[in-house]
């Protein structure tokens, strides 16, 4: 039985090799580098001094130890094989889904800032926990490492990019993209409660959700010069069930108002674009720039370009009415152009609607005729 299994695996090795080459061949250099670093540090994690040297310990990050380098080495360290697999799958998903939209530079920046912010937020959480409990284990026994926070940040980014489609249905209701970050966080807390996960994993995951939403909501730069995503369907309350969203909105809006007053956040600017003519007009008003309005602006801009290019064409070449007649002598059919008289009383055009719109300064004139069927 074992020999048969070995031969089967051996026959499938070229197939798996080709699939892996196709997958890795389409990934960028940064994604490949992250995957290689995660695999290498996992192999080194069997040597216990490496785990202590690469992980962030809240008590050792502060003076006199001051192990600042661990802020940059801790994201690549995983001590469980399943964590390595999840990390590689998440980074590969970013390379396939997010990096083509953001670009390699923004993707790398998001990776670095997300991991640094998650580590700092987690350290602050354990420092606060130490001040509340005076337990030295929260400072010197906790080891922060891995990409749990970055995975949480990616779930928020995917929730922003992808539509709110139904992933699968459960007896408790439908699970959509909107519910993924909070669902994974609750699942990790339950796994920690029954002893399947370490508490630091839940801390990093929650920190990753908070950081990613703040960055994508207020600070991420876009190619059109705007910052953040102020769509209504991406507010903080939208991560929670509909029943408690009003209460979450009140709390979140109050905190945001305080941050605006002290200068940590800015009020978003709402831009309207009038692309009805060759020259567009933009008006900026304090408010929120929704995702639907951003798509509307792009559509208006594209429509404006097409109308401008179409206005330069000769409209006289387009016939208003075609009359077909049969030449009895030569047996050939000809088409003649004619205009519709003002006093026409033809039964086929009795209900014709003639609409014309003219524009000044070189604007085109469009005339349309819509005829009703013969009586």
N, C-alpha and C positions, 0 to 999 in steps of 0.2 A: 504493500500500500504506500509506503514512504517512497519507494523508488518510482512508482507511478506519479505521485505528487511532485517529486523532484523533476521528472521529465516534463510534466505539464508546466511547471514554473519556468523551466529552462526554455521551453518553446515560446513562452510569452515574454521572455526578457527583451527580445528585439522590439516587440510591440510597445512595451512600457518605455523602452529607451527612446523610441521615435516620438512617443507622446510627450515625454519630458523635454526632449530637444525642441519640439514644436512650441511647448509652453514657455520654456526659458528663452528661446530665440526671439520671441516677441516682446519680452520684458526689457525695460530700460536698464542701464548700468546701475543706477541707484537702487532699484528693486533687487537686482541680483546681488549687489553688495550687502544689502541688509539681510537677505536670506543666508548668505554665506557666513556672515558674522554671527547670526543666531545659531547656526549649526555648529560652528567652531567653539563658541562659548559653552554650548551645551555639552560638548565633548570634554571641555576643560572643567566643567562643573563637578565632575567626579573627584576632583582634587579640592578638598575643603578650603584651603587657603585662598583659592581663586574666588570662591563664592563670597568670602569675607572681604576680599579686596575689590571686587567688582560691584557689590551690592551697596545700596545707600542705607546706612544705619543712622536714624535721626540724632542719636547722641554723639556719633562720631562726625557728623557733618558740621557740627558747631565747634568752635575753639575749645580745647587746644588741638584736637585731632585735625579738624578742618580738611576732611577728605572731599575736596571739591571735584576731583576727577571722577568720583563715583556717579555724579550727575550725568555724565556722558557714557559711562560703561554699563550702568545698571539696566538700560532698556534692552540690551542685547543678551542678557543673561537669563536663561531658563534652565530649571533643574528637573523638569518633567517632560517626557517625550510628547505627550499629548499637547502641551503648551507650545512646543516647537512646531508641531503640525498646524495648530490653529494660527500661530504667528505667520507662518509661511503662506498659508491660505489667505489670510487677511491682507498681507502685503501684496500677494499676487492679485487679489481682487482690486486693490488700489491701482496697481499697474495697468489693469485691463479696463477699469471703469472710471476711476477718478483722474488719473494722470492724463489721459487724452483730453479731458475737459479743462483741467487746471494748468497743465504743462509741468515738465520735470522740475523747474525751479520752484514753483509754488508748492508742488507735492513734497519736495525735500524740506522746504521751509516749514510746512505744516508738520512733518514728521519730527523735526528737531524741536520746534516750539511746543508741540503737544506733549512730548515726553518730558521735557524740562518742566513745563507747567504742572503736569500730573505729579511728578516727583516732589516739587516744591509744595503743592497743595497737600499731598499726603504727609509730608514732614510736618507741615503746620497743623494738620489734624492730630498727629500723635503728640506734638508739643502741647496742644490744647488738652488732649486726653491726660497727659502727664500732670499738667497743672490742676486738673480736676480730681485725679485719683492719687497722685504722688507715688505712682508705681514705676520704679526704674526700669522694669521690663519693657515698657512702652517706648523707652529711649534706646536701650541697648540690646534688646532681644529681637526687635522687629528688623527684618531685612526687606527692603523695597527693591524689586527688580522685575524685569519682564516688560512685555508690551500690552499688558491688560488695559492700561489707560489709553493707549493708542487704538486698540481694538474698539473701545467705547467711543472714541472720537470718530472713528471710521463709520460706526453705525449711525451717528448723527449726520455725518456728511452724506452717506447714502440716503438717509431719510430726507435730506434736503434736495438731493438731485433726482431721485426716483419718484414717480407718482405714487399716490397712496393706493396701491393695488393690494388686493387680498392675497396673502401668502398661503394661508390654509385656514380652514374652519375648525373650531373646537367646540365642545359642548358648552363652554362658557361664553362663546362669541367668536367673532372673526379676528384674526391676527393680520394686521396690515403693516406696511413699512413704518407707519407713524408710531406703532406700538413696540417696535423692535428694541430700541435702547432701554426703555423702562422695563420691558419683559425680561431682557437678559440680566439687568441689574437685580430684579426681584429673584430670578432663578439663582443667581450667584449668592445672594444673601441666604436663600433657603439651603443651598449646598453648603454654605459655611455653617449654618445652624446645625446641620446633621453631620458635620465633620468631614465633608468631601472637599472643601476648599479652605484655604487660609484666609483669615480676615483681611490681610493686606490686599488680596485680590479684589475684594469688594470695595475697599477704600480707593484703590487706583481706578477701578471701573467707574465709580461715581464721580471721581475728580475729572476723569476723561470726558464724561458727558457734559459736566458743567463748563469745562474749558472750551470744548469744541463748539457748544452752542454760543457762548459769549464771543468767540473769535469769528465764527461764521455769521453771526447776527450783526455785529457792530464793526469789526475791524478788517475783514478780508477785502483786499483791493480787487476790483474788477477792471476789465480792459476798457470800459467806457468811462472810467474815472470815478465811479461810485464806490462806496464802501458798505460792506455788509449786505444782509438780505433781510429786509423789513416786511416781508410778506406776512399776511395775516395767518396763513397756515403754518408758519414757522415760529410763532411766538412760543414762549416757554410753557404756557398752559396747554398747548397742543400736544405735549408729550404725555399728558395725563388723561385718564378716562373723562368722558364728557360730563359725568356727574359732578366732579370736583373742579372742573376747569374754571367756573366763575370765581371760586374762592382763591385758586392759584393765581388767576389774573389780577385780583385785587392786591395780593401780596407782591407779585412780580412788578406791577406798575408802580407801587409805592416805593419799592427798592430802586427801580429805574429813575424815578423822579428825584430821589435823594442823590443818586450818582450823577445826574445831570446838573444838579445845583452845586455839587462840590467839584465838578469838572472832569470826572472820570469818564463820562459818556457824553455824546452830543445828540441833540435832537436830529432825527433824520430829516433830509430835505426831499420834498416831493417834486419831481420834474414832469412837466407836461410838454409834449411836442406836437405842434401843429404842422403836419406834413401835407396839407391839402394843396399847396402850391409848389412852384419850383424852389422857393426859398422857405426853409422851415423856421419856426419861431419856437424858442424854448422859454418856459416860465418856471421859475423855481419858487416853491412855496413850502413853508415849514409843515411837515407832516410825515406821512409814511409812503414809501415807494413800494407798491405791491408787486408781486411777481407777475400778475396779469397785466399790470400797466407796463412793465418792462417788455413783455412780449408784444403788447400793443404798439409800443414805440418802434420796435424792430419791424413790425409789419407795416406801419405807416411809412417808415423810412424806405423800405423796399418798394412799396406802392408809389411813393413819390419819385423814386428813381425811374421806375417803369413809365410813369406818366410823362416825366420830363423827356425821356428818350422817345416815347411815342408821339409827343407833340411836334417833334421836328419832321415827322414824315408827312408826305403830301396827302391830306385827307380827300382831295379831289379825285384821287385814283379809286376811291371806294365808291361803287355805284349805289345810288339811292333806290332805283327800281329798274329791273331788267324786264324787257319785253322780247319775247322770242317769236320770231316769224319764220315761216317756211318759204323759201324761194322756189316757186313752181318751175321756173325755167331751168335752173342749174341743179336743183335738188339739194341745196346746201342750206343749213340753218345759220341765221345771223342773230346777233344781240345788239340792240340799240339802247342807248341810255336816254332817259327822259326824266323830267322833274314833275312833281305833283302840282297841278294848278290849284290856285286858292279856291276857285269855284267848282272844283271837281265834285261830281255827284255820282261817281261810279258806285254801283251797289257793293262791289267787293271791297271798297275802301271807305265805306260810309262811316265806319266807326274807327278810322285811323287816328292814332294819337301821335302828334308831332311835337317832340320835345327838343328844345335847343337851349344850349347854355354857352354864352360867350364870355371870354375873358379879355381884359385889356392888356396892352403891352406885349403883343406877340403871342397871346394865348390862343389855343386852338378852339375851333367851333365844332361841336359834335351834334349831329342831327340823326335822330332815330325814328323809324317808321314801324309801327306795329299794326298789322292788319288782322282783321277778324275773318273767319271763314265765310265763304259765300252763303247767302241765305237761300 
